[in-house]
Amino acid sequence: MVDLALRAIVEPRRREILRLVQSSELSAGEIAAHFTVTRPAISQHLRVLTQAGLLAVRRDGTRRIYRTRPEGLEEVRRFLEQFWQDSLERLKEAAEAEERSHHNGRN
C-alpha cells in the first residue's frame, strides 16, 4: 500500500486535496471548488487517493464526503522516517568521530 500512496502523493493537486481534508470532511464539490481543473479531473484524483488508502469516503445522501485516513498517512510516515533515522544515525556517528579526532589532536 505504501507504493500506491507514494505514487498518489507525487501529484501536487493530490497533496493539496489531502491538506484540504486534513482537518475537516469535504464533499467532492467542495474540494473541486478549490481548483481550476474540471470536476472529472478532481474525481480522478479522489479515486487515486482513496485507492491508495489515503482518503476515506462516506455517502451522505447523493454526496460523497472525503476525509484523510490517518492510518494510511501513518504508513507513509513510517516508511519515510526510516530514511530520516538512518541519516540521523550517520550524522551522529560522523559528529562523534569528529569529536574524537579533535580530542586526539589535542593530546
N, CA, C and O atoms as a GROMACS GRO file, in nm:
protein
  428
    1MET      N    1   0.082  -0.120   0.000
    1MET     CA    2   0.000   0.000   0.000
    1MET      C    3   0.087   0.126   0.000
    1MET      O    4   0.046   0.230  -0.052
    2VAL      N    5   0.207   0.117   0.058
    2VAL     CA    6   0.295   0.234   0.062
    2VAL      C    7   0.331   0.278  -0.079
    2VAL      O    8   0.338   0.398  -0.107
    3ASP      N    9   0.355   0.182  -0.168
    3ASP     CA   10   0.389   0.219  -0.306
    3ASP      C   11   0.277   0.298  -0.372
    3ASP      O   12   0.301   0.399  -0.438
    4LEU      N   13   0.153   0.251  -0.355
    4LEU     CA   14   0.039   0.323  -0.411
    4LEU      C   15   0.029   0.463  -0.352
    4LEU      O   16   0.003   0.560  -0.423
    5ALA      N   17   0.049   0.473  -0.222
    5ALA     CA   18   0.039   0.602  -0.154
    5ALA      C   19   0.147   0.698  -0.204
    5ALA      O   20   0.119   0.815  -0.229
    6LEU      N   21   0.269   0.649  -0.218
    6LEU     CA   22   0.377   0.736  -0.266
    6LEU      C   23   0.350   0.782  -0.409
    6LEU      O   24   0.374   0.899  -0.442
    7ARG      N   25   0.302   0.693  -0.493
    7ARG     CA   26   0.269   0.733  -0.631
    7ARG      C   27   0.155   0.835  -0.630
    7ARG      O   28   0.153   0.927  -0.712
    8ALA      N   29   0.062   0.818  -0.538
    8ALA     CA   30  -0.053   0.910  -0.533
    8ALA      C   31  -0.010   1.050  -0.492
    8ALA      O   32  -0.060   1.148  -0.548
    9ILE      N   33   0.080   1.062  -0.397
    9ILE     CA   34   0.114   1.196  -0.346
    9ILE      C   35   0.222   1.267  -0.428
    9ILE      O   36   0.261   1.378  -0.395
   10VAL      N   37   0.268   1.203  -0.533
   10VAL     CA   38   0.363   1.270  -0.622
   10VAL      C   39   0.297   1.389  -0.690
   10VAL      O   40   0.361   1.491  -0.716
   11GLU      N   41   0.169   1.377  -0.720
   11GLU     CA   42   0.095   1.481  -0.791
   11GLU      C   43   0.059   1.594  -0.695
   11GLU      O   44  -0.006   1.570  -0.593
   12PRO      N   45   0.099   1.718  -0.725
   12PRO     CA   46   0.074   1.832  -0.634
   12PRO      C   47  -0.073   1.854  -0.598
   12PRO      O   48  -0.103   1.888  -0.484
   13ARG      N   49  -0.164   1.835  -0.693
   13ARG     CA   50  -0.306   1.857  -0.661
   13ARG      C   51  -0.354   1.756  -0.557
   13ARG      O   52  -0.437   1.789  -0.472
   14ARG      N   53  -0.303   1.636  -0.563
   14ARG     CA   54  -0.343   1.535  -0.465
   14ARG      C   55  -0.292   1.571  -0.326
   14ARG      O   56  -0.362   1.550  -0.226
   15ARG      N   57  -0.173   1.624  -0.319
   15ARG     CA   58  -0.122   1.669  -0.189
   15ARG      C   59  -0.209   1.783  -0.135
   15ARG      O   60  -0.236   1.790  -0.015
   16GLU      N   61  -0.252   1.871  -0.223
   16GLU     CA   62  -0.338   1.982  -0.181
   16GLU      C   63  -0.474   1.929  -0.135
   16GLU      O   64  -0.529   1.979  -0.037
   17ILE      N   65  -0.527   1.830  -0.202
   17ILE     CA   66  -0.653   1.768  -0.158
   17ILE      C   67  -0.637   1.711  -0.017
   17ILE      O   68  -0.724   1.730   0.067
   18LEU      N   69  -0.526   1.643   0.008
   18LEU     CA   70  -0.502   1.588   0.143
   18LEU      C   71  -0.498   1.699   0.247
   18LEU      O   72  -0.551   1.684   0.357
   19ARG      N   73  -0.436   1.812   0.212
   19ARG     CA   74  -0.432   1.925   0.306
   19ARG      C   75  -0.573   1.980   0.331
   19ARG      O   76  -0.607   2.016   0.444
   20LEU      N   77  -0.654   1.986   0.227
   20LEU     CA   78  -0.789   2.040   0.240
   20LEU      C   79  -0.875   1.958   0.335
   20LEU      O   80  -0.952   2.013   0.413
   21VAL      N   81  -0.862   1.826   0.329
   21VAL     CA   82  -0.949   1.740   0.410
   21VAL      C   83  -0.878   1.688   0.535
   21VAL      O   84  -0.925   1.594   0.600
   22GLN      N   85  -0.767   1.748   0.567
   22GLN     CA   86  -0.691   1.706   0.684
   22GLN      C   87  -0.767   1.733   0.814
   22GLN      O   88  -0.768   1.648   0.903
   23SER      N   89  -0.831   1.848   0.823
   23SER     CA   90  -0.895   1.884   0.949
   23SER      C   91  -1.047   1.882   0.943
   23SER      O   92  -1.114   1.895   1.046
   24SER      N   93  -1.103   1.865   0.824
   24SER     CA   94  -1.249   1.858   0.815
   24SER      C   95  -1.290   1.780   0.692
   24SER      O   96  -1.215   1.771   0.594
   25GLU      N   97  -1.408   1.723   0.698
   25GLU     CA   98  -1.462   1.649   0.584
   25GLU      C   99  -1.515   1.748   0.481
   25GLU      O  100  -1.573   1.852   0.515
   26LEU      N  101  -1.495   1.713   0.355
   26LEU     CA  102  -1.548   1.796   0.247
   26LEU      C  103  -1.610   1.706   0.141
   26LEU      O  104  -1.567   1.592   0.120
   27SER      N  105  -1.711   1.759   0.074
   27SER     CA  106  -1.770   1.686  -0.038
   27SER      C  107  -1.679   1.702  -0.160
   27SER      O  108  -1.592   1.788  -0.164
   28ALA      N  109  -1.702   1.617  -0.259
   28ALA     CA  110  -1.625   1.627  -0.383
   28ALA      C  111  -1.640   1.764  -0.446
   28ALA      O  112  -1.543   1.821  -0.496
   29GLY      N  113  -1.762   1.819  -0.444
   29GLY     CA  114  -1.786   1.952  -0.500
   29GLY      C  115  -1.712   2.061  -0.425
   29GLY      O  116  -1.657   2.153  -0.486
   30GLU      N  117  -1.709   2.051  -0.293
   30GLU     CA  118  -1.636   2.150  -0.211
   30GLU      C  119  -1.486   2.142  -0.240
   30GLU      O  120  -1.418   2.244  -0.245
   31ILE      N  121  -1.437   2.022  -0.258
   31ILE     CA  122  -1.294   2.006  -0.292
   31ILE      C  123  -1.268   2.064  -0.430
   31ILE      O  124  -1.172   2.139  -0.449
   32ALA      N  125  -1.352   2.031  -0.526
   32ALA     CA  126  -1.333   2.078  -0.663
   32ALA      C  127  -1.336   2.230  -0.672
   32ALA      O  128  -1.270   2.288  -0.758
   33ALA      N  129  -1.410   2.295  -0.584
   33ALA     CA  130  -1.420   2.442  -0.586
   33ALA      C  131  -1.286   2.509  -0.558
   33ALA      O  132  -1.270   2.628  -0.587
   34HIS      N  133  -1.192   2.438  -0.503
   34HIS     CA  134  -1.060   2.494  -0.472
   34HIS      C  135  -0.963   2.487  -0.591
   34HIS      O  136  -0.851   2.536  -0.581
   35PHE      N  137  -1.005   2.428  -0.701
   35PHE     CA  138  -0.915   2.406  -0.814
   35PHE      C  139  -0.975   2.461  -0.942
   35PHE      O  140  -1.096   2.480  -0.954
   36THR      N  141  -0.887   2.486  -1.038
   36THR     CA  142  -0.932   2.537  -1.168
   36THR      C  143  -0.948   2.426  -1.270
   36THR      O  144  -0.988   2.453  -1.384
   37VAL      N  145  -0.918   2.303  -1.234
   37VAL     CA  146  -0.935   2.190  -1.327
   37VAL      C  147  -1.080   2.142  -1.321
   37VAL      O  148  -1.156   2.184  -1.234
   38THR      N  149  -1.116   2.056  -1.413
   38THR     CA  150  -1.254   2.007  -1.421
   38THR      C  151  -1.290   1.917  -1.303
   38THR      O  152  -1.203   1.858  -1.239
   39ARG      N  153  -1.418   1.907  -1.277
   39ARG     CA  154  -1.465   1.817  -1.170
   39ARG      C  155  -1.427   1.672  -1.198
   39ARG      O  156  -1.388   1.600  -1.106
   40PRO      N  157  -1.439   1.626  -1.325
   40PRO     CA  158  -1.395   1.488  -1.351
   40PRO      C  159  -1.246   1.466  -1.318
   40PRO      O  160  -1.208   1.358  -1.273
   41ALA      N  161  -1.165   1.568  -1.340
   41ALA     CA  162  -1.022   1.555  -1.305
   41ALA      C  163  -1.006   1.541  -1.154
   41ALA      O  164  -0.926   1.460  -1.107
   42ILE      N  165  -1.080   1.620  -1.078
   42ILE     CA  166  -1.075   1.610  -0.931
   42ILE      C  167  -1.129   1.474  -0.887
   42ILE      O  168  -1.074   1.414  -0.795
   43SER      N  169  -1.234   1.427  -0.950
   43SER     CA  170  -1.288   1.295  -0.916
   43SER      C  171  -1.184   1.186  -0.937
   43SER      O  172  -1.175   1.092  -0.858
   44GLN      N  173  -1.106   1.200  -1.043
   44GLN     CA  174  -0.999   1.102  -1.068
   44GLN      C  175  -0.894   1.109  -0.958
   44GLN      O  176  -0.847   1.006  -0.910
   45HIS      N  177  -0.856   1.229  -0.917
   45HIS     CA  178  -0.759   1.244  -0.808
   45HIS      C  179  -0.814   1.182  -0.679
   45HIS      O  180  -0.742   1.115  -0.606
   46LEU      N  181  -0.941   1.206  -0.651
   46LEU     CA  182  -1.003   1.150  -0.531
   46LEU      C  183  -1.003   0.997  -0.537
   46LEU      O  184  -0.981   0.931  -0.436
   47ARG      N  185  -1.028   0.943  -0.653
   47ARG     CA  186  -1.028   0.798  -0.671
   47ARG      C  187  -0.889   0.740  -0.644
   47ARG      O  188  -0.875   0.640  -0.574
   48VAL      N  189  -0.787   0.804  -0.699
   48VAL     CA  190  -0.649   0.757  -0.678
   48VAL      C  191  -0.613   0.762  -0.529
   48VAL      O  192  -0.556   0.667  -0.476
   49LEU      N  193  -0.647   0.872  -0.463
   49LEU     CA  194  -0.615   0.886  -0.320
   49LEU      C  195  -0.691   0.784  -0.236
   49LEU      O  196  -0.637   0.732  -0.138
   50THR      N  197  -0.815   0.757  -0.272
   50THR     CA  198  -0.895   0.658  -0.199
   50THR      C  199  -0.838   0.518  -0.219
   50THR      O  200  -0.824   0.442  -0.123
   51GLN      N  201  -0.805   0.483  -0.344
   51GLN     CA  202  -0.749   0.351  -0.372
   51GLN      C  203  -0.614   0.330  -0.305
   51GLN      O  204  -0.577   0.218  -0.272
   52ALA      N  205  -0.540   0.440  -0.284
   52ALA     CA  206  -0.410   0.432  -0.217
   52ALA      C  207  -0.424   0.424  -0.065
   52ALA      O  208  -0.325   0.409   0.006
   53GLY      N  209  -0.547   0.434  -0.016
   53GLY     CA  210  -0.570   0.425   0.128
   53GLY      C  211  -0.545   0.554   0.204
   53GLY      O  212  -0.535   0.553   0.326
   54LEU      N  213  -0.535   0.666   0.131
   54LEU     CA  214  -0.507   0.795   0.195
   54LEU      C  215  -0.633   0.874   0.228
   54LEU      O  216  -0.630   0.963   0.314
   55LEU      N  217  -0.743   0.843   0.161
   55LEU     CA  218  -0.871   0.910   0.187
   55LEU      C  219  -0.978   0.808   0.223
   55LEU      O  220  -0.981   0.697   0.169
   56ALA      N  221  -1.065   0.846   0.312
   56ALA     CA  222  -1.185   0.769   0.341
   56ALA      C  223  -1.302   0.844   0.279
   56ALA      O  224  -1.302   0.967   0.272
   57VAL      N  225  -1.400   0.770   0.233
   57VAL     CA  226  -1.517   0.832   0.171
   57VAL      C  227  -1.642   0.772   0.235
   57VAL      O  228  -1.648   0.652   0.262
   58ARG      N  229  -1.740   0.856   0.258
   58ARG     CA  230  -1.869   0.809   0.307
   58ARG      C  231  -1.978   0.880   0.227
   58ARG      O  232  -1.959   0.990   0.175
   59ARG      N  233  -2.090   0.816   0.219
   59ARG     CA  234  -2.204   0.874   0.148
   59ARG      C  235  -2.292   0.950   0.245
   59ARG      O  236  -2.317   0.907   0.358
   60ASP      N  237  -2.339   1.065   0.198
   60ASP     CA  238  -2.437   1.145   0.270
   60ASP      C  239  -2.544   1.180   0.167
   60ASP      O  240  -2.535   1.282   0.099
   61GLY      N  241  -2.645   1.094   0.158
   61GLY     CA  242  -2.743   1.109   0.050
   61GLY      C  243  -2.676   1.078  -0.082
   61GLY      O  244  -2.623   0.969  -0.101
   62THR      N  245  -2.679   1.175  -0.174
   62THR     CA  246  -2.614   1.155  -0.304
   62THR      C  247  -2.470   1.207  -0.306
   62THR      O  248  -2.398   1.189  -0.403
   63ARG      N  249  -2.431   1.272  -0.197
   63ARG     CA  250  -2.296   1.330  -0.192
   63ARG      C  251  -2.196   1.230  -0.137
   63ARG      O  252  -2.229   1.143  -0.057
   64ARG      N  253  -2.074   1.245  -0.181
   64ARG     CA  254  -1.962   1.170  -0.124
   64ARG      C  255  -1.880   1.267  -0.041
   64ARG      O  256  -1.844   1.375  -0.087
   65ILE      N  257  -1.852   1.227   0.080
   65ILE     CA  258  -1.777   1.311   0.174
   65ILE      C  259  -1.641   1.246   0.197
   65ILE      O  260  -1.631   1.126   0.224
   66TYR      N  261  -1.537   1.327   0.185
   66TYR     CA  262  -1.399   1.276   0.196
   66TYR      C  263  -1.329   1.332   0.318
   66TYR      O  264  -1.353   1.444   0.362
   67ARG      N  265  -1.241   1.250   0.373
   67ARG     CA  266  -1.152   1.291   0.482
   67ARG      C  267  -1.025   1.209   0.472
   67ARG      O  268  -1.024   1.102   0.411
   68THR      N  269  -0.919   1.258   0.532
   68THR     CA  270  -0.794   1.182   0.530
   68THR      C  271  -0.809   1.058   0.617
   68THR      O  272  -0.888   1.055   0.712
   69ARG      N  273  -0.733   0.956   0.582
   69ARG     CA  274  -0.722   0.835   0.664
   69ARG      C  275  -0.587   0.842   0.735
   69ARG      O  276  -0.484   0.815   0.674
   70PRO      N  277  -0.586   0.879   0.861
   70PRO     CA  278  -0.459   0.892   0.933
   70PRO      C  279  -0.374   0.766   0.927
   70PRO      O  280  -0.252   0.774   0.921
   71GLU      N  281  -0.439   0.649   0.929
   71GLU     CA  282  -0.362   0.524   0.925
   71GLU      C  283  -0.290   0.506   0.791
   71GLU      O  284  -0.181   0.450   0.787
   72GLY      N  285  -0.350   0.553   0.682
   72GLY     CA  286  -0.282   0.546   0.552
   72GLY      C  287  -0.162   0.639   0.548
   72GLY      O  288  -0.057   0.603   0.496
   73LEU      N  289  -0.179   0.758   0.603
   73LEU     CA  290  -0.068   0.852   0.608
   73LEU      C  291   0.041   0.804   0.704
   73LEU      O  292   0.159   0.832   0.683
   74GLU      N  293   0.002   0.733   0.808
   74GLU     CA  294   0.098   0.680   0.906
   74GLU      C  295   0.192   0.580   0.839
   74GLU      O  296   0.311   0.577   0.870
   75GLU      N  297   0.140   0.498   0.749
   75GLU     CA  298   0.224   0.402   0.677
   75GLU      C  299   0.332   0.476   0.596
   75GLU      O  300   0.448   0.435   0.595
   76VAL      N  301   0.292   0.582   0.530
   76VAL     CA  302   0.388   0.661   0.451
   76VAL      C  303   0.490   0.726   0.544
   76VAL      O  304   0.609   0.727   0.515
   77ARG      N  305   0.443   0.781   0.656
   77ARG     CA  306   0.533   0.845   0.752
   77ARG      C  307   0.637   0.746   0.803
   77ARG      O  308   0.755   0.777   0.809
   78ARG      N  309   0.592   0.626   0.840
   78ARG     CA  310   0.686   0.524   0.891
   78ARG      C  311   0.789   0.487   0.785
   78ARG      O  312   0.907   0.470   0.815
   79PHE      N  313   0.743   0.474   0.660
   79PHE     CA  314   0.834   0.439   0.552
   79PHE      C  315   0.941   0.547   0.535
   79PHE      O  316   1.060   0.516   0.526
   80LEU      N  317   0.899   0.673   0.530
   80LEU     CA  318   0.994   0.783   0.510
   80LEU      C  319   1.083   0.805   0.633
   80LEU      O  320   1.199   0.842   0.621
   81GLU      N  321   1.027   0.781   0.749
   81GLU     CA  322   1.101   0.804   0.873
   81GLU      C  323   1.224   0.714   0.883
   81GLU      O  324   1.325   0.753   0.943
   82GLN      N  325   1.218   0.595   0.826
   82GLN     CA  326   1.333   0.506   0.833
   82GLN      C  327   1.456   0.568   0.765
   82GLN      O  328   1.569   0.546   0.808
   83PHE      N  329   1.433   0.644   0.659
   83PHE     CA  330   1.545   0.710   0.592
   83PHE      C  331   1.599   0.824   0.677
   83PHE      O  332   1.720   0.846   0.685
   84TRP      N  333   1.507   0.897   0.741
   84TRP     CA  334   1.546   1.007   0.828
   84TRP      C  335   1.627   0.953   0.944
   84TRP      O  336   1.731   1.010   0.978
   85GLN      N  337   1.582   0.844   1.006
   85GLN     CA  338   1.652   0.786   1.120
   85GLN      C  339   1.791   0.739   1.080
   85GLN      O  340   1.887   0.761   1.154
   86ASP      N  341   1.804   0.675   0.963
   86ASP     CA  342   1.935   0.632   0.915
   86ASP      C  343   2.027   0.751   0.896
   86ASP      O  344   2.145   0.745   0.932
   87SER      N  345   1.976   0.860   0.841
   87SER     CA  346   2.057   0.980   0.820
   87SER      C  347   2.100   1.040   0.953
   87SER      O  348   2.214   1.084   0.967
   88LEU      N  349   2.011   1.043   1.050
   88LEU     CA  350   2.047   1.095   1.183
   88LEU      C  351   2.155   1.010   1.248
   88LEU      O  352   2.246   1.063   1.312
   89GLU      N  353   2.145   0.880   1.233
   89GLU     CA  354   2.247   0.790   1.290
   89GLU      C  355   2.383   0.817   1.225
   89GLU      O  356   2.484   0.824   1.295
   90ARG      N  357   2.386   0.832   1.094
   90ARG     CA  358   2.513   0.859   1.024
   90ARG      C  359   2.569   0.995   1.066
   90ARG      O  360   2.690   1.009   1.084
   91LEU      N  361   2.483   1.094   1.081
   91LEU     CA  362   2.528   1.225   1.125
   91LEU      C  363   2.585   1.218   1.266
   91LEU      O  364   2.689   1.278   1.294
   92LYS      N  365   2.518   1.146   1.354
   92LYS     CA  366   2.566   1.130   1.492
   92LYS      C  367   2.703   1.062   1.493
   92LYS      O  368   2.794   1.106   1.564
   93GLU      N  369   2.717   0.956   1.415
   93GLU     CA  370   2.846   0.884   1.409
   93GLU      C  371   2.955   0.975   1.355
   93GLU      O  372   3.068   0.973   1.406
   94ALA      N  373   2.924   1.054   1.254
   94ALA     CA  374   3.024   1.145   1.197
   94ALA      C  375   3.064   1.252   1.299
   94ALA      O  376   3.181   1.287   1.310
   95ALA      N  377   2.966   1.305   1.372
   95ALA     CA  378   2.996   1.407   1.473
   95ALA      C  379   3.080   1.348   1.585
   95ALA      O  380   3.174   1.412   1.633
   96GLU      N  381   3.048   1.227   1.628
   96GLU     CA  382   3.126   1.162   1.734
   96GLU      C  383   3.269   1.133   1.686
   96GLU      O  384   3.364   1.150   1.763
   97ALA      N  385   3.284   1.091   1.561
   97ALA     CA  386   3.418   1.065   1.507
   97ALA      C  387   3.498   1.194   1.499
   97ALA      O  388   3.617   1.196   1.529
   98GLU      N  389   3.432   1.303   1.459
   98GLU     CA  390   3.498   1.433   1.453
   98GLU      C  391   3.540   1.478   1.592
   98GLU      O  392   3.650   1.531   1.610
   99GLU      N  393   3.455   1.458   1.688
   99GLU     CA  394   3.486   1.494   1.827
   99GLU      C  395   3.605   1.414   1.879
   99GLU      O  396   3.694   1.469   1.943
  100ARG      N  397   3.606   1.284   1.851
  100ARG     CA  398   3.719   1.200   1.894
  100ARG      C  399   3.848   1.247   1.826
  100ARG      O  400   3.954   1.254   1.889
  101SER      N  401   3.837   1.277   1.698
  101SER     CA  402   3.955   1.324   1.624
  101SER      C  403   4.006   1.455   1.681
  101SER      O  404   4.127   1.475   1.695
  102HIS      N  405   3.915   1.543   1.715
  102HIS     CA  406   3.951   1.673   1.773
  102HIS      C  407   4.020   1.655   1.908
  102HIS      O  408   4.120   1.720   1.936
  103HIS      N  409   3.965   1.566   1.992
  103HIS     CA  410   4.024   1.542   2.123
  103HIS      C  411   4.160   1.474   2.111
  103HIS      O  412   4.252   1.505   2.188
  104ASN      N  413   4.176   1.382   2.017
  104ASN     CA  414   4.303   1.311   1.999
  104ASN      C  415   4.410   1.404   1.946
  104ASN      O  416   4.528   1.384   1.972
  105GLY      N  417   4.370   1.506   1.872
  105GLY     CA  418   4.466   1.603   1.820
  105GLY      C  419   4.523   1.692   1.925
  105GLY      O  420   4.633   1.745   1.908
  106ARG      N  421   4.452   1.710   2.036
  106ARG     CA  422   4.499   1.794   2.147
  106ARG      C  423   4.600   1.723   2.233
  106ARG      O  424   4.688   1.787   2.290
  107ASN      N  425   4.588   1.594   2.244
  107ASN     CA  426   4.677   1.519   2.336
  107ASN      C  427   4.813   1.501   2.282
  107ASN      O  428   4.898   1.440   2.347
   0.00000   0.00000   0.00000
